[in-house]
Amino acid sequence: MGIKHFIIMTVFFFLAVAPAASPCSAINIVENDRSVVGANLDWPTGNGLIFINKRGAGKTAVADPNKILNPAKWKARYGNITFNLFGCDWPWGGMNEAGLVGCTLQLPQTQYPNSDDRPSIFMKQWLQYQLDSHRSVKDVIQSDQLVRIRPVSDGWGIHFLFADRSGDCAVIEYLDHNCVVYHQASLPVRALVNHEPYSMLIKAAGFFNNGPGKKECPYGNIPIGRFLKASHLLAHQNTEWSGPDGSIVENTFQILEKISLRSFGNTAPAHWQRQSKTQWCIVYDIANKIIYFHTNTNRNIRHINLKQVNFECTRPVLYADINANLYGNVNHDFTVLTSQTNRVAFERAFKSHSLSIQIFNKKLERLSQYPNTFVCE
C-alpha cells in the first residue's frame, strides 16, 4: 500500500471511529524574533489550578517508597508558572522565568525507556523538572542523558512540545522505549496534537498541504484534521488568521480558536462532543514573560506577568483557581496552598481519569503532602 492510500485510509478511519482521547493542540509561532506558544486543553471537565513554583526549592521526584525507582533529586534553578489538571508539581503546561515553555499532549503509542542507571522521574512530573531546571530547548533535549522518564502502571502516554526565548522549538516523544526528538530541520511544522506521533502528522501534512494539486483536506475534528488545519493556518499566517489588532498574541488566540472543538462543531466524533470541550486556551508570550489565558467557564482574558512574580523559595507555595471570576492581571490573586486543597485537586483529576483512581487512591495522602517535602537550598 502506498503512502497516499495509507494516509487517506488513516484519516477517514479516525473520522469514523476516533477514540475517546483528549483532543489537545499546541502551536509555536515566531514573528520578528518574538516567540509565542499557544495551547488548547480539550477535556470533559475544566477544573484546574495555576501554581507559582518557587526558585531554589530542593525536590525528590514522586515515587512509591515500596519500589526501587531511584528517584531523581534536583534544585529548582528557575521559578515558573504552571497550569495543572492535577495537584502541585503535576503540570499540563507552563513557562519558567528564563522563557522555556512546555506543553503536554496524550500519545497512546508511547513506550517509555526501560529501567537503567539514570535517576527516574514520573512522567506527570517530568515537565515540572524541565521547567525547574532548564532555560533552553537544547538543555531539555540533552537532559535525556541525565534522567529517565518513568511511566505509571496504567501506561499513560504523552508527548511534548517545547519552545524557548531564542525561537528554538522541539517535539519530544518516547517510542519503542527510546527518546525521539524532532528539532530544527526535522520539525517542519511547529504544531502538535494528541494521539498521533509527529512523524505520522508530518506525512499527512505533506500529502494534503504540499502534494500534487494540494488535495482538499478533511478538516474533521480528529487529531490529524486539527494538525492539518494548524499547519495550513501557520503556512498562511499573514493572510488567513490575523486577529483584529494584528498582534502576535491576538493572532495566536485566533488560530487556537480555529482548531478548537467549538470551531469544528458537530464534525467531531459523537463521543467527543459528549465528553470533551475546549476548556482552556493559553498563550505564552515568551519575550515579554506574560501568560494570557481564558477558560470555557470564564471567557475573560486574564494574564500573569512573570516579571512581577516573587519566586523566592522562602515563600509558601501559592495557587489560583484557573476558572476564578477574574479579569486582567491576576498576579495578586494567588493564595497559599494547603494540603487539603492539593488533595482535592488530585481527587478531582483522578475522577476524570478513570484508569487512575484505583492506582493512586491509596497514595493521595502522600501526594497531597508532597509540597511539604520541598527544602530551600
C-alpha positions in Angstrom: 0.0 0.0 0.0 1.4 3.4 -1.0 1.8 6.3 1.5 -1.0 8.2 -0.3 -3.6 5.4 0.2 -2.3 4.8 3.8 -2.8 8.4 4.8 -6.2 8.7 3.2 -7.4 5.5 4.9 -5.9 6.6 8.2 -7.7 10.0 8.1 -11.1 8.6 7.3 -10.7 5.7 9.8 -10.3 8.3 12.5 -13.2 10.3 11.3 -15.3 7.2 11.7 -14.0 5.6 14.8 -11.8 8.1 16.6 -11.1 7.0 20.2 -12.0 9.0 23.2 -8.7 10.7 23.7 -8.1 14.2 24.9 -8.1 16.3 21.7 -5.5 18.9 22.8 -3.4 21.1 20.5 -0.2 23.2 20.8 1.5 25.6 18.3 4.6 27.8 18.2 4.7 31.0 16.2 7.9 33.1 15.7 7.4 36.6 14.3 10.2 39.2 14.2 12.3 37.1 16.6 9.4 37.0 19.1 8.3 33.5 20.0 4.8 32.7 21.2 3.3 29.3 22.2 -0.4 28.6 22.2 -2.2 25.6 23.7 -5.7 24.3 23.9 -6.9 21.8 26.6 -9.9 19.8 25.4 -11.2 17.7 28.2 -14.5 16.6 29.8 -14.0 19.0 32.7 -12.3 22.3 33.1 -11.2 22.1 36.7 -7.6 23.1 37.4 -5.1 25.2 39.4 -2.4 27.6 38.4 0.8 27.3 40.5 3.6 29.6 41.4 6.6 27.2 41.6 9.5 28.5 43.7 13.1 29.1 42.6 15.6 27.3 44.9 13.3 24.5 46.1 15.1 21.2 46.6 12.9 18.3 45.4 12.9 14.5 45.2 10.8 13.0 42.4 7.5 11.5 43.4 8.0 7.7 44.0 6.4 4.8 45.7 8.7 4.1 48.8 7.9 0.4 48.4 9.5 0.2 44.9 13.2 0.6 43.9 12.8 3.5 41.4 16.0 5.6 42.0 14.0 8.9 42.1 15.8 11.9 40.8 16.7 14.8 43.0 17.1 18.4 41.9 17.1 22.0 42.9 14.8 24.4 41.1 17.1 26.9 39.2 14.1 28.8 37.8 10.8 29.9 39.2 7.9 29.0 36.9 4.1 29.3 36.4 2.3 26.0 35.6 -1.3 25.1 34.7 -2.3 21.8 36.4 -5.2 19.4 35.9 -3.8 17.6 38.9 -2.2 18.9 42.1 1.1 20.5 42.8 4.1 19.5 40.6 2.0 17.6 38.0 1.7 20.3 35.3 -0.2 20.2 32.0 1.8 23.1 30.7 3.8 26.1 31.9 6.6 28.7 31.4 9.6 29.5 33.6 11.3 32.8 34.2 14.1 32.1 31.7 11.5 31.8 28.9 11.2 28.0 28.5 7.7 26.8 27.7 6.5 23.2 27.8 3.2 21.6 26.7 1.9 18.0 27.2 -0.5 16.1 24.9 -1.7 12.5 25.0 0.1 9.9 22.9 -1.2 6.3 23.4 1.6 4.8 21.3 4.2 5.9 23.9 6.6 3.3 25.2 8.9 4.9 27.9 12.6 3.9 28.3 13.4 0.7 30.1 14.8 0.9 33.6 18.5 1.7 33.7 21.1 3.5 35.9 19.7 7.0 35.4 17.6 8.6 38.2 13.9 8.5 37.2 11.1 10.9 37.2 7.4 10.0 37.0 6.0 11.1 33.6 3.5 13.5 35.0 6.3 15.3 36.9 8.9 15.3 34.2 7.7 18.6 32.7 8.0 20.2 36.2 11.6 19.0 36.4 12.3 20.6 33.0 10.8 23.9 33.9 12.6 23.9 37.2 16.0 23.0 35.7 16.5 24.4 32.2 16.3 27.6 30.2 16.5 26.3 26.6 15.1 23.6 24.3 18.7 22.2 23.8 19.0 21.8 27.6 15.8 19.8 27.6 17.0 17.5 24.8 20.3 16.9 26.5 18.7 16.1 29.8 17.8 12.7 28.5 21.3 11.7 29.3 20.8 12.7 32.9 17.3 11.5 33.9 14.9 8.8 32.8 11.2 9.5 32.3 9.2 6.8 34.1 5.7 5.6 33.4 2.9 4.7 35.8 1.5 1.1 35.6 -1.6 2.1 33.5 0.7 3.3 30.7 -0.3 7.0 30.4 1.4 8.1 27.2 2.2 11.7 26.4 4.4 13.7 24.1 5.8 17.2 24.5 6.3 20.5 22.6 8.9 22.8 24.0 9.9 26.3 22.9 12.3 29.0 24.3 13.1 32.6 24.1 15.7 32.2 21.3 12.9 30.9 19.0 14.0 27.3 19.2 11.4 24.6 19.3 11.2 20.8 19.6 8.8 17.9 19.9 9.8 15.0 22.2 8.3 11.6 22.1 9.0 8.2 23.6 8.6 5.4 21.1 9.9 1.8 21.1 11.5 2.7 24.5 13.6 5.4 23.0 13.6 9.2 23.2 12.7 10.6 19.7 13.4 14.3 19.1 12.1 16.4 16.3 14.1 19.6 16.2 15.3 22.2 13.6 15.2 20.5 10.1 13.2 17.6 11.4 10.4 19.9 12.7 8.9 21.4 9.6 5.6 22.3 11.3 5.7 23.8 14.8 2.5 22.2 16.0 1.4 19.1 17.9 -1.8 17.4 18.7 -2.8 14.4 20.7 -3.0 10.7 19.7 -0.7 10.6 16.7 3.1 10.5 16.6 4.7 13.6 15.0 6.1 11.5 12.1 2.5 10.5 11.0 1.3 14.0 11.3 4.0 15.3 9.1 3.3 12.7 6.5 -0.3 13.7 6.4 0.5 17.4 6.2 2.9 16.8 3.4 0.3 14.9 1.4 -2.6 17.3 1.8 -0.9 20.7 2.0 2.0 20.2 -0.4 1.2 17.2 -2.6 0.2 17.3 -6.2 -2.7 19.6 -6.6 -2.8 20.3 -2.9 -5.5 17.9 -2.0 -8.7 19.1 -0.3 -8.1 18.3 3.4 -10.8 16.6 5.6 -10.6 19.1 8.5 -12.8 16.9 10.7 -12.2 17.3 14.4 -9.8 14.4 14.7 -6.1 14.7 15.7 -4.8 14.6 12.1 -7.5 17.0 11.0 -6.6 19.6 13.6 -2.9 19.3 12.8 -3.6 19.7 9.1 -5.7 22.8 9.8 -3.0 24.2 12.1 -0.3 23.5 9.5 -2.3 25.3 6.8 -3.0 28.3 9.0 0.6 28.6 10.1 1.7 28.5 6.5 -0.7 31.4 5.7 -0.1 33.4 8.8 0.0 36.8 7.1 -3.4 36.4 5.5 -5.9 33.9 6.8 -5.5 34.1 10.6 -4.7 37.7 11.5 -6.7 38.9 14.5 -8.4 42.2 14.9 -5.4 44.1 16.2 -2.8 42.2 14.3 -0.7 41.4 17.4 1.0 38.1 17.6 -0.8 37.3 20.9 -4.2 38.0 19.4 -3.3 36.1 16.3 -2.3 33.1 18.4 -5.7 33.2 20.1 -7.3 33.3 16.7 -5.6 30.2 15.4 -6.3 28.3 18.7 -10.0 29.2 18.3 -10.0 27.8 14.7 -8.6 24.5 15.9 -10.8 24.3 19.0 -13.8 21.9 19.4 -16.0 25.0 19.1 -14.7 25.7 15.6 -15.3 22.1 14.4 -18.8 21.9 15.8 -20.6 18.6 15.0 -17.8 17.3 12.8 -16.3 15.9 16.0 -16.9 12.3 16.7 -20.1 11.9 18.7 -18.4 10.6 21.9 -16.0 13.7 21.8 -19.0 16.0 21.5 -20.5 14.4 24.6 -17.3 14.0 26.6 -15.0 17.0 25.7 -15.0 20.7 25.3 -12.2 23.2 24.8 -11.7 24.0 28.4 -8.5 26.1 28.5 -6.9 28.4 25.9 -3.4 29.6 26.9 -0.9 31.8 25.1 2.7 32.2 26.4 4.3 35.4 25.2 7.9 34.3 25.9 9.8 37.5 25.1 7.6 39.6 27.4 7.3 36.8 30.0 3.5 37.1 30.1 1.0 34.3 30.0 -2.5 35.1 28.7 -5.4 32.6 29.2 -9.2 32.2 29.2 -11.3 29.2 30.0 -14.7 27.8 28.9 -16.1 28.8 32.3 -14.6 32.3 32.3 -14.1 33.7 28.9 -12.4 36.9 30.2 -8.7 37.0 29.0 -6.5 37.2 32.1 -2.8 37.4 32.3 0.2 36.7 34.6 3.4 38.8 34.3 6.3 36.6 35.4 8.5 39.7 35.8 6.1 40.7 38.7 6.1 37.3 40.4 8.2 36.8 43.6 9.7 33.3 43.1 11.7 33.4 46.3 11.9 30.0 48.0 11.1 31.2 51.5 7.5 32.0 50.4 4.8 29.3 50.7 3.5 27.5 47.6 0.8 29.7 46.0 -2.0 28.7 43.7 -5.1 30.2 42.0 -8.2 28.6 40.5 -8.0 28.8 36.8 -11.7 29.4 36.5 -11.9 32.1 39.2 -14.2 35.0 38.2 -11.4 37.5 37.5 -10.1 39.5 34.6 -7.0 41.4 33.6 -3.8 41.0 35.6 -4.2 38.2 38.2 -0.7 38.4 39.8 -2.1 39.3 43.1 -5.0 36.7 43.2 -2.9 33.8 44.4 -3.4 32.2 47.8 -1.4 29.8 50.0 -1.8 26.1 49.0 -2.9 23.8 51.8 -2.6 20.0 51.8 -6.4 19.7 51.7 -6.7 21.9 48.6 -3.9 19.9 47.0 -5.7 16.6 47.9 -9.0 17.8 46.4 -7.2 18.8 43.2 -5.8 15.3 42.9 -9.1 13.6 43.8 -11.0 15.7 41.3 -8.5 14.9 38.5 -8.4 11.2 39.2 -12.2 11.1 38.7 -11.8 12.3 35.2 -9.1 9.7 34.6 -11.0 6.5 35.4 -8.0 4.2 35.0 -6.0 6.2 37.5 -8.4 6.2 40.5 -7.6 2.7 41.7 -3.9 3.1 41.2 -3.5 6.4 43.1 -6.3 6.3 45.6 -4.1 4.9 48.4 -1.4 7.4 47.6 -3.5 10.6 47.9 -2.2 11.5 51.3 1.4 11.3 50.2 0.7 13.3 47.1 -1.3 16.0 49.0 1.7 16.4 51.4 4.3 16.4 48.7 4.9 20.2 48.7 5.8 20.0 52.3 8.9 18.0 51.3 10.4 20.9 49.4 13.6 22.2 51.0 15.0 25.7 50.3 18.7 25.3 49.3 
